[in-house]
C-alpha cells in the first residue's frame, strides 16, 4: 500500500491520509502539526482553503462523477506521434 492515500468522498472533500506534505503556491508548507489525515475542499466554498470546513453541505455540492479513468501521463520531452507518410 502507498504511504499516502487520497479518497474522493461522494459530494464532499478529498480525504488525504498517511505521510504527506501540503505546500502553498510559493512552495511554503502548511503547518499541519504532525497530522496524518486532512480533508481538502472540492466545492470551493471553504473559508479555510485548501482545507474543508464543511461548507459543501450548506451549498449542496454535487460531484460530477464518482470515478473517471486517468490518462497515461506523457513522458517529458515527447510530443504526439508523427503522422509522416499519412495520406
N, CA, C and O atoms as a Tinker XYZ file with bonds, in Angstrom:
   348  protein
     1  N      0.835000   -1.184000    0.000000    73     2
     2  CA     0.000000    0.000000    0.000000    64     1     3
     3  C      0.885000    1.255000    0.000000    63     2     4     5
     4  O      1.963000    1.263000    0.595000    81     3
     5  N      0.424000    2.298000   -0.664000    73     3     6
     6  CA     1.164000    3.554000   -0.759000    64     5     7
     7  C      1.262000    4.234000    0.605000    63     6     8     9
     8  O      0.426000    4.018000    1.482000    81     7
     9  N      2.293000    5.056000    0.767000    73     7    10
    10  CA     2.477000    5.785000    2.018000    64     9    11
    11  C      1.398000    6.848000    2.203000    63    10    12    13
    12  O      1.104000    7.249000    3.329000    81    11
    13  N      0.808000    7.303000    1.100000    73    11    14
    14  CA    -0.249000    8.307000    1.138000    64    13    15
    15  C     -1.458000    7.774000    0.396000    63    14    16    17
    16  O     -1.330000    7.180000   -0.674000    81    15
    17  N     -2.635000    7.989000    0.969000    73    15    18
    18  CA    -3.876000    7.549000    0.323000    64    17    19
    19  C     -4.808000    8.758000    0.219000    63    18    20    21
    20  O     -5.012000    9.483000    1.193000    81    19
    21  N     -5.372000    8.965000   -0.980000    73    19    22
    22  CA    -6.327000   10.053000   -1.203000    64    21    23
    23  C     -7.653000    9.416000   -1.579000    63    22    24    25
    24  O     -7.749000    8.678000   -2.560000    81    23
    25  N     -8.675000    9.712000   -0.786000    73    23    26
    26  CA   -10.002000    9.160000   -1.015000    64    25    27
    27  C    -10.942000   10.264000   -1.456000    63    26    28    29
    28  O    -11.061000   11.289000   -0.784000    81    27
    29  N    -11.614000   10.060000   -2.588000    73    27    30
    30  CA   -12.605000   11.015000   -3.074000    64    29    31
    31  C    -13.913000   10.688000   -2.360000    63    30    32    33
    32  O    -14.473000    9.608000   -2.551000    81    31
    33  N    -14.395000   11.608000   -1.547000    73    31    34
    34  CA   -15.622000   11.384000   -0.799000    64    33    35
    35  C    -16.798000   11.893000   -1.622000    63    34    36    37
    36  O    -16.745000   12.999000   -2.162000    81    35
    37  N    -17.849000   11.105000   -1.722000    73    35    38
    38  CA   -19.016000   11.474000   -2.514000    64    37    39
    39  C    -19.598000   12.807000   -2.084000    63    38    40    41
    40  O    -19.995000   12.970000   -0.930000    81    39
    41  N    -19.653000   13.759000   -3.001000    73    39    42
    42  CA   -20.194000   15.097000   -2.752000    64    41    43
    43  C    -19.553000   15.778000   -1.542000    63    42    44    45
    44  O    -20.186000   16.584000   -0.861000    81    43
    45  N    -18.304000   15.443000   -1.290000    73    43    46
    46  CA   -17.580000   16.024000   -0.160000    64    45    47
    47  C    -16.122000   16.253000   -0.516000    63    46    48    49
    48  O    -15.776000   16.365000   -1.692000    81    47
    49  N    -15.268000   16.323000    0.496000    73    47    50
    50  CA   -13.859000   16.658000    0.291000    64    49    51
    51  C    -13.021000   15.490000   -0.190000    63    50    52    53
    52  O    -13.504000   14.364000   -0.317000    81    51
    53  N    -11.756000   15.781000   -0.454000    73    51    54
    54  CA   -10.742000   14.759000   -0.684000    64    53    55
    55  C    -10.124000   14.461000    0.680000    63    54    56    57
    56  O     -9.667000   15.376000    1.365000    81    55
    57  N    -10.108000   13.215000    1.072000    73    55    58
    58  CA    -9.515000   12.818000    2.343000    64    57    59
    59  C     -8.100000   12.325000    2.071000    63    58    60    61
    60  O     -7.908000   11.358000    1.334000    81    59
    61  N     -7.107000   12.989000    2.665000    73    59    62
    62  CA    -5.702000   12.640000    2.476000    64    61    63
    63  C     -5.200000   12.017000    3.779000    63    62    64    65
    64  O     -5.302000   12.613000    4.852000    81    63
    65  N     -4.654000   10.800000    3.660000    73    63    66
    66  CA    -4.187000   10.081000    4.843000    64    65    67
    67  C     -2.788000    9.535000    4.605000    63    66    68    69
    68  O     -2.446000    9.150000    3.487000    81    67
    69  N     -1.985000    9.503000    5.655000    73    67    70
    70  CA    -0.658000    8.913000    5.565000    64    69    71
    71  C      0.436000    9.925000    5.822000    63    70    72    73
    72  O      0.270000   10.846000    6.622000    81    71
    73  N      1.558000    9.749000    5.138000    73    71    74
    74  CA     2.717000   10.617000    5.262000    64    73    75
    75  C      2.721000   11.565000    4.070000    63    74    76    77
    76  O      2.948000   11.129000    2.942000    81    75
    77  N      2.476000   12.846000    4.295000    73    75    78
    78  CA     2.371000   13.811000    3.205000    64    77    79
    79  C      2.747000   15.203000    3.685000    63    78    80    81
    80  O      2.838000   15.465000    4.884000    81    79
    81  N      2.961000   16.083000    2.729000    73    79    82
    82  CA     3.210000   17.498000    2.998000    64    81    83
    83  C      2.365000   18.279000    2.005000    63    82    84    85
    84  O      2.300000   17.916000    0.831000    81    83
    85  N      1.722000   19.339000    2.455000    73    83    86
    86  CA     0.942000   20.213000    1.576000    64    85    87
    87  C      1.630000   21.568000    1.566000    63    86    88    89
    88  O      1.906000   22.143000    2.619000    81    87
    89  N      1.907000   22.077000    0.354000    73    87    90
    90  CA     2.584000   23.361000    0.218000    64    89    91
    91  C      1.702000   24.343000   -0.542000    63    90    92    93
    92  O      0.844000   23.947000   -1.331000    81    91
    93  N      1.928000   25.635000   -0.289000    73    91    94
    94  CA     1.161000   26.667000   -0.985000    64    93    95
    95  C      1.775000   26.956000   -2.350000    63    94    96    97
    96  O      2.743000   26.310000   -2.751000    81    95
    97  N      1.212000   27.927000   -3.060000    73    95    98
    98  CA     1.654000   28.264000   -4.416000    64    97    99
    99  C      3.126000   28.686000   -4.461000    63    98   100   101
   100  O      3.766000   28.589000   -5.508000    81    99
   101  N      3.662000   29.153000   -3.333000    73    99   102
   102  CA     5.060000   29.568000   -3.272000    64   101   103
   103  C      5.982000   28.478000   -2.737000    63   102   104   105
   104  O      7.173000   28.713000   -2.533000    81   103
   105  N      5.437000   27.294000   -2.512000    73   103   106
   106  CA     6.245000   26.182000   -2.040000    64   105   107
   107  C      6.422000   26.116000   -0.534000    63   106   108   109
   108  O      7.166000   25.276000   -0.029000    81   107
   109  N      5.737000   27.004000    0.189000    73   107   110
   110  CA     5.847000   27.002000    1.652000    64   109   111
   111  C      4.883000   25.981000    2.242000    63   110   112   113
   112  O      3.703000   25.971000    1.890000    81   111
   113  N      5.372000   25.119000    3.136000    73   111   114
   114  CA     4.498000   24.098000    3.711000    64   113   115
   115  C      3.482000   24.689000    4.693000    63   114   116   117
   116  O      3.778000   25.623000    5.438000    81   115
   117  N      2.283000   24.118000    4.667000    73   115   118
   118  CA     1.288000   24.458000    5.672000    64   117   119
   119  C      1.699000   23.778000    6.974000    63   118   120   121
   120  O      2.232000   22.668000    6.954000    81   119
   121  N      1.455000   24.438000    8.107000    73   119   122
   122  CA     1.762000   23.859000    9.413000    64   121   123
   123  C      0.692000   22.855000    9.800000    63   122   124   125
   124  O     -0.361000   23.234000   10.312000    81   123
   125  N      0.952000   21.583000    9.561000    73   123   126
   126  CA    -0.040000   20.553000    9.831000    64   125   127
   127  C      0.130000   19.914000   11.207000    63   126   128   129
   128  O     -0.645000   19.034000   11.583000    81   127
   129  N      1.134000   20.349000   11.955000    73   127   130
   130  CA     1.355000   19.886000   13.326000    64   129   131
   131  C      1.352000   18.365000   13.448000    63   130   132   133
   132  O      0.798000   17.818000   14.402000    81   131
   133  N      1.970000   17.683000   12.483000    73   131   134
   134  CA     2.085000   16.235000   12.555000    64   133   135
   135  C      0.844000   15.452000   12.167000    63   134   136   137
   136  O      0.807000   14.233000   12.332000    81   135
   137  N     -0.173000   16.134000   11.655000    73   135   138
   138  CA    -1.397000   15.417000   11.261000    64   137   139
   139  C     -1.089000   14.386000   10.180000    63   138   140   141
   140  O     -0.241000   14.606000    9.316000    81   139
   141  N     -1.783000   13.277000   10.243000    73   139   142
   142  CA    -1.646000   12.231000    9.226000    64   141   143
   143  C     -2.950000   12.063000    8.463000    63   142   144   145
   144  O     -3.111000   11.117000    7.691000    81   143
   145  N     -3.895000   13.000000    8.686000    73   143   146
   146  CA    -5.194000   12.945000    7.995000    64   145   147
   147  C     -5.764000   14.365000    7.903000    63   146   148   149
   148  O     -5.930000   15.043000    8.917000    81   147
   149  N     -6.059000   14.804000    6.680000    73   147   150
   150  CA    -6.716000   16.095000    6.460000    64   149   151
   151  C     -7.747000   15.943000    5.346000    63   150   152   153
   152  O     -7.676000   15.014000    4.541000    81   151
   153  N     -8.697000   16.859000    5.312000    73   151   154
   154  CA    -9.699000   16.901000    4.249000    64   153   155
   155  C     -9.480000   18.163000    3.435000    63   154   156   157
   156  O     -9.365000   19.258000    3.985000    81   155
   157  N     -9.421000   17.999000    2.106000    73   155   158
   158  CA    -9.214000   19.133000    1.204000    64   157   159
   159  C    -10.523000   19.481000    0.499000    63   158   160   161
   160  O    -11.255000   18.596000    0.056000    81   159
   161  N    -10.804000   20.770000    0.401000    73   159   162
   162  CA   -12.043000   21.283000   -0.190000    64   161   163
   163  C    -12.115000   20.964000   -1.681000    63   162   164   165
   164  O    -11.129000   21.099000   -2.405000    81   163
   165  N    -13.303000   20.538000   -2.130000    73   163   166
   166  CA   -13.580000   20.367000   -3.564000    64   165   167
   167  C    -14.673000   21.313000   -4.036000    63   166   168   169
   168  O    -14.787000   21.567000   -5.235000    81   167
   169  N    -15.480000   21.839000   -3.119000    73   167   170
   170  CA   -16.628000   22.652000   -3.532000    64   169   171
   171  C    -16.252000   24.103000   -3.818000    63   170   172   173
   172  O    -16.983000   24.801000   -4.521000    81   171
   173  N    -15.122000   24.565000   -3.283000    73   171   174
   174  CA   -14.685000   25.940000   -3.498000    64   173   175
   175  C    -15.281000   26.949000   -2.531000    63   174   176   177
   176  O    -15.012000   28.144000   -2.652000    81   175
   177  N    -16.079000   26.499000   -1.580000    73   175   178
   178  CA   -16.768000   27.414000   -0.667000    64   177   179
   179  C    -16.118000   27.517000    0.709000    63   178   180   181
   180  O    -16.543000   28.338000    1.521000    81   179
   181  N    -15.103000   26.708000    0.993000    73   179   182
   182  CA   -14.459000   26.709000    2.304000    64   181   183
   183  C    -13.838000   28.068000    2.616000    63   182   184   185
   184  O    -13.276000   28.722000    1.738000    81   183
   185  N    -13.947000   28.478000    3.864000    73   183   186
   186  CA   -13.298000   29.715000    4.313000    64   185   187
   187  C    -11.905000   29.411000    4.845000    63   186   188   189
   188  O    -11.210000   30.314000    5.310000    81   187
   189  N    -11.490000   28.154000    4.784000    73   187   190
   190  CA   -10.188000   27.710000    5.273000    64   189   191
   191  C     -9.434000   26.953000    4.173000    63   190   192   193
   192  O     -8.745000   25.973000    4.455000    81   191
   193  N     -9.566000   27.412000    2.909000    73   191   194
   194  CA    -8.934000   26.723000    1.778000    64   193   195
   195  C     -7.435000   26.602000    1.996000    63   194   196   197
   196  O     -6.825000   27.530000    2.528000    81   195
   197  N     -6.836000   25.519000    1.614000    73   195   198
   198  CA    -7.364000   24.440000    0.803000    64   197   199
   199  C     -8.109000   23.375000    1.611000    63   198   200   201
   200  O     -8.530000   22.359000    1.059000    81   199
   201  N     -8.270000   23.602000    2.901000    73   199   202
   202  CA    -8.883000   22.601000    3.768000    64   201   203
   203  C    -10.403000   22.720000    3.784000    63   202   204   205
   204  O    -10.955000   23.806000    3.611000    81   203
   205  N    -11.057000   21.607000    3.992000    73   203   206
   206  CA   -12.521000   21.559000    4.047000    64   205   207
   207  C    -13.002000   22.062000    5.402000    63   206   208   209
   208  O    -12.440000   21.712000    6.439000    81   207
   209  N    -14.049000   22.889000    5.386000    73   207   210
   210  CA   -14.664000   23.327000    6.639000    64   209   211
   211  C    -16.142000   22.952000    6.704000    63   210   212   213
   212  O    -16.866000   23.436000    7.574000    81   211
   213  N    -16.595000   22.093000    5.790000    73   211   214
   214  CA   -17.968000   21.605000    5.816000    64   213   215
   215  C    -18.955000   22.399000    4.986000    63   214   216   217
   216  O    -20.139000   22.060000    4.959000    81   215
   217  N    -18.504000   23.455000    4.301000    73   215   218
   218  CA   -19.428000   24.271000    3.505000    64   217   219
   219  C    -20.074000   23.509000    2.345000    63   218   220   221
   220  O    -21.089000   23.955000    1.810000    81   219
   221  N    -19.502000   22.368000    1.950000    73   219   222
   222  CA   -20.098000   21.585000    0.860000    64   221   223
   223  C    -21.520000   21.139000    1.219000    63   222   224   225
   224  O    -22.356000   20.934000    0.339000    81   223
   225  N    -21.781000   20.994000    2.506000    73   223   226
   226  CA   -23.137000   20.601000    2.942000    64   225   227
   227  C    -24.113000   21.759000    2.753000    63   226   228   229
   228  O    -25.223000   21.563000    2.259000    81   227
   229  N    -23.701000   22.963000    3.145000    73   227   230
   230  CA   -24.577000   24.136000    3.061000    64   229   231
   231  C    -24.861000   24.545000    1.619000    63   230   232   233
   232  O    -25.946000   25.042000    1.318000    81   231
   233  N    -23.887000   24.337000    0.721000    73   231   234
   234  CA   -24.076000   24.762000   -0.671000    64   233   235
   235  C    -24.587000   23.618000   -1.543000    63   234   236   237
   236  O    -24.711000   23.778000   -2.757000    81   235
   237  N    -24.881000   22.477000   -0.945000    73   235   238
   238  CA   -25.391000   21.308000   -1.671000    64   237   239
   239  C    -24.483000   20.909000   -2.836000    63   238   240   241
   240  O    -24.950000   20.669000   -3.950000    81   239
   241  N    -23.182000   20.843000   -2.559000    73   239   242
   242  CA   -22.198000   20.473000   -3.573000    64   241   243
   243  C    -22.519000   19.106000   -4.163000    63   242   244   245
   244  O    -22.809000   18.158000   -3.433000    81   243
   245  N    -22.466000   19.011000   -5.479000    73   243   246
   246  CA   -22.683000   17.756000   -6.195000    64   245   247
   247  C    -21.455000   17.469000   -7.048000    63   246   248   249
   248  O    -21.122000   18.240000   -7.948000    81   247
   249  N    -20.786000   16.361000   -6.764000    73   247   250
   250  CA   -19.616000   15.976000   -7.541000    64   249   251
   251  C    -20.061000   15.529000   -8.925000    63   250   252   253
   252  O    -21.147000   14.972000   -9.079000    81   251
   253  N    -19.222000   15.772000   -9.938000    73   251   254
   254  CA   -19.562000   15.407000  -11.313000    64   253   255
   255  C    -19.626000   13.910000  -11.518000    63   254   256   257
   256  O    -20.577000   13.398000  -12.109000    81   255
   257  N    -18.620000   13.210000  -11.033000    73   255   258
   258  CA   -18.523000   11.788000  -11.338000    64   257   259
   259  C    -17.890000   11.058000  -10.171000    63   258   260   261
   260  O    -17.004000   11.591000   -9.503000    81   259
   261  N    -18.337000    9.861000   -9.929000    73   259   262
   262  CA   -17.769000    9.063000   -8.853000    64   261   263
   263  C    -16.393000    8.518000   -9.238000    63   262   264   265
   264  O    -15.522000    8.365000   -8.382000    81   263
   265  N    -16.198000    8.225000  -10.527000    73   263   266
   266  CA   -14.932000    7.651000  -10.956000    64   265   267
   267  C    -14.668000    7.991000  -12.417000    63   266   268   269
   268  O    -15.569000    7.956000  -13.255000    81   267
   269  N    -13.440000    8.313000  -12.694000    73   267   270
   270  CA   -13.027000    8.580000  -14.068000    64   269   271
   271  C    -11.719000    7.841000  -14.315000    63   270   272   273
   272  O    -11.005000    7.502000  -13.371000    81   271
   273  N    -11.411000    7.595000  -15.562000    73   271   274
   274  CA   -10.176000    6.918000  -15.907000    64   273   275
   275  C     -9.078000    7.957000  -16.101000    63   274   276   277
   276  O     -9.276000    8.964000  -16.780000    81   275
   277  N     -7.940000    7.705000  -15.510000    73   275   278
   278  CA    -6.792000    8.599000  -15.627000    64   277   279
   279  C     -6.028000    8.263000  -16.893000    63   278   280   281
   280  O     -5.684000    7.104000  -17.126000    81   279
   281  N     -5.763000    9.257000  -17.700000    73   279   282
   282  CA    -4.965000    9.042000  -18.906000    64   281   283
   283  C     -3.517000    8.800000  -18.532000    63   282   284   285
   284  O     -3.025000    9.308000  -17.525000    81   283
   285  N     -2.844000    8.017000  -19.358000    73   283   286
   286  CA    -1.431000    7.751000  -19.135000    64   285   287
   287  C     -0.653000    9.049000  -19.333000    63   286   288   289
   288  O     -0.804000    9.706000  -20.363000    81   287
   289  N      0.188000    9.430000  -18.348000    73   287   290
   290  CA     0.930000   10.688000  -18.498000    64   289   291
   291  C      1.972000   10.597000  -19.605000    63   290   292   293
   292  O      2.571000    9.546000  -19.835000    81   291
   293  N      2.170000   11.703000  -20.272000    73   291   294
   294  CA     3.193000   11.763000  -21.319000    64   293   295
   295  C      4.562000   11.844000  -20.682000    63   294   296   297
   296  O      4.732000   12.389000  -19.592000    81   295
   297  N      5.536000   11.288000  -21.387000    73   295   298
   298  CA     6.912000   11.400000  -20.924000    64   297   299
   299  C      7.437000   12.786000  -21.267000    63   298   300   301
   300  O      7.139000   13.313000  -22.339000    81   299
   301  N      8.226000   13.391000  -20.357000    73   299   302
   302  CA     8.769000   14.727000  -20.632000    64   301   303
   303  C      9.553000   14.752000  -21.934000    63   302   304   305
   304  O     10.312000   13.828000  -22.226000    81   303
   305  N      9.371000   15.809000  -22.716000    73   303   306
   306  CA    10.125000   15.988000  -23.949000    64   305   307
   307  C      9.547000   15.271000  -25.150000    63   306   308   309
   308  O     10.080000   15.402000  -26.252000    81   307
   309  N      8.465000   14.510000  -24.975000    73   307   310
   310  CA     7.859000   13.791000  -26.103000    64   309   311
   311  C      6.625000   14.518000  -26.575000    63   310   312   313
   312  O      5.853000   15.056000  -25.782000    81   311
   313  N      6.457000   14.525000  -27.857000    73   311   314
   314  CA     5.252000   15.113000  -28.443000    64   313   315
   315  C      4.416000   14.009000  -29.023000    63   314   316   317
   316  O      4.797000   12.840000  -28.974000    81   315
   317  N      3.284000   14.369000  -29.570000    73   315   318
   318  CA     2.398000   13.373000  -30.188000    64   317   319
   319  C      3.091000   12.616000  -31.301000    63   318   320   321
   320  O      4.133000   13.043000  -31.798000    81   319
   321  N      2.517000   11.499000  -31.689000    73   319   322
   322  CA     3.097000   10.675000  -32.756000    64   321   323
   323  C      3.149000   11.411000  -34.072000    63   322   324   325
   324  O      2.270000   12.210000  -34.392000    81   323
   325  N      4.191000   11.131000  -34.832000    73   323   326
   326  CA     4.345000   11.727000  -36.151000    64   325   327
   327  C      3.345000   11.126000  -37.116000    63   326   328   329
   328  O      3.110000    9.918000  -37.093000    81   327
   329  N      2.752000   11.957000  -37.966000    73   327   330
   330  CA     1.786000   11.483000  -38.957000    64   329   331
   331  C      2.453000   11.420000  -40.320000    63   330   332   333
   332  O      1.783000   11.408000  -41.352000    81   331
   333  N      3.790000   11.379000  -40.313000    73   331   334
   334  CA     4.558000   11.338000  -41.546000    64   333   335
   335  C      4.148000   10.129000  -42.379000    63   334   336   337
   336  O      4.052000    9.012000  -41.869000    81   335
   337  N      3.910000   10.365000  -43.653000    73   335   338
   338  CA     3.553000    9.285000  -44.555000    64   337   339
   339  C      2.061000    9.017000  -44.612000    63   338   340   341
   340  O      1.610000    8.183000  -45.397000    81   339
   341  N      1.293000    9.712000  -43.791000    73   339   342
   342  CA    -0.176000    9.510000  -43.824000    64   341   343
   343  C     -0.762000   10.270000  -45.002000    63   342   344   345
   344  O     -0.356000   11.397000  -45.283000    81   343
   345  N     -1.702000    9.666000  -45.679000    73   343   346
   346  CA    -2.298000   10.292000  -46.857000    64   345   347
   347  C     -3.415000   11.211000  -46.482000    63   346   348
   348  O     -4.031000   11.823000  -47.355000    81   347
